[in-house]
Amino acid sequence: MKTVKLYDRDHYLREFEAEVVAVDACGVELDGTAFYAEAGGQAGDSGALNGLRVVDTRVVSDRIVHVMEDSPGLRPGDSVVGVIDWDRRYRIMRLHTASHIMEYFLWRRFGFMKRTGSYVDDKKDRADYLHDGRLEPEKLKAVEVDTNGFLAEGHPVKIEVDDEGMRHWSCGPVEMLCAGAHVRNTCEVGAVKLKRRNPGRGEERVETSLAE
């Protein structure tokens, strides 16, 4: 039985009730969860099950597994109350939304660059692109200004699921496939700041972090 992804229905769900399906060396599997399991470049959630610390949430052999800090003492059939580490999750949601907007303006300023990898947690979003040379600081600063201006305008974020179960993310002129967690409106993000890194030859990295 696959775990029901409660976070797909509501990215703002912070607390839920569920039943334990399995407990093993990997962690605890539930019949439903609001904990986002690391996937698609978004970090897994942390929090608690019945007050016991969940340090990470991962997909293991197609199972959503809650990695516990200590032995949970739970058995299949037990009922649990799950609580998301909301401050951490909300920061991830804000940064994930900002990263899509940033990329839109990055391509407008620099032209299309193929993204080779990305990862977002509660500290920052890191996006790597194929690019010869260095991203010019002045143009990257203009991307930051463009991004913050758009975020401040308060654009709604929409997520629609097609007949094949693919999740389509859109916000104003920005559209893409994305299964991650996001805020409902860009005004929730606040301002961001951008930094250039060089992960290796022929690639450039843009790091997006919250300006607060």
Protein Blocks (a to p, Z undefined) as FASTA:
>chain_A
ZZddfklmomkbmbdcdddfbdcfkbccdfbdfbdcdeehiacdeddeehiacfbdcdee
hiacdddfbdnhiaehiacdddddfklmmmmmmmmmmmmmmmmmmmmmnopaddfbdcdd
fkbccdddddehjddfklmmmmmmmmmmmmmnopacdddddfkopacddehjbccddfbd
cdfbfklnopaddddddfbghiacdddddfZZ
